[in-house]
Amino acid sequence: MYPFTFTKAAGTREAIDAARRGGRYIAGGTTLVDLMRETVERPETLIDIAGLPLREITVTARGALRIGALALMADAAAHPKVRTTYPVISQALELSASPQLRNMATIGGNIMQRTRCTYFRDVSAACNKRRPGSGCSALEGVNRTHAILGTSGECVATHPSDVAVAFAALEATVHLLGPDGERSVAFADFLLPPGTTPDREQNLRPGELITAVEIPAHPRPLKSGYLKVRDRQSYEFALTSAAVALHLRAGVIREAKVAAGGVGTVPWKLPAVERHLVGRRPSDALWAAAAAALAADGARPLTHNRFKVELLKRTVERQLRIVGGTA
Ligand code: SF4
């Protein structure tokens, strides 16, 4: 470890002022401290925001679910409203990390976490995300766990969050507060694909702080769930995952929300699958046709992760069958 300054923010405004001067926010610290130990990240000033009043999980007057950025993963997963209305969020959280980490890590920190690409965490390796312009070791290296969707010639790393996949499926909004005031960003526009600037990962302006993630009210009740496929049953990142939410009425799918994880440089929404399902009756043949034809549309596998194309299709099909009630 190296010397750095640690300050505890007395309030939200003080925190934002300190961040504008170059400080980095820290709450649970479950990702950032690891990266600092490995000298992947070397912030000179840490701003402790864990005490700020951003932990509440509430239902707004318009019926939206608002999860404070500093709500712990464990608390969000166990919250009665989350559990009953959006089990896809609870399940994604409970399939993440370990109980100890879920009791430390926050929702805001979870969606801000950085990639698990091993080259990113090895400071001796070339990595455009860590050191822009240095190259991408994963392109010709071991890339079994890397992305097949949303990649660029500069970076092929996956986004590691599970709950971000659920947020993408449910079309959440990220609320931000910064030096210029409040703004809101659609979740689909918050996490950035690598393009030519893989070091820029979020749609954030200098000093901005995530205050909450909001799931819009859904007038039609959704049945939902999250499936995660990984190399071992616990404490492992997804090879593939699927977040699915469906509304069925009179035996017909009226609304479908589907996103995939472990395969994209950002959580990967599957609008073509959604469109294929709406207006049709649930059946094993429907799930199979939607997943086989559309789930891996545009995939560009690498040398070691070709298996993800078929695995993604099967993951989506299986989760559609589970949520759609034909399993
Ligand atoms: Fe770095 Fe991205 Fe390449 Fe991994 S995939 S080495 S994070 S540039």
Residues whose N, C-alpha, C, O or C-beta is under 5 A from the ligand:
A	BS01	SF4	C117 Y119 F120 A126 C127 N128 K129 G135 C136 S137 A138 E154 C155 V156 A157
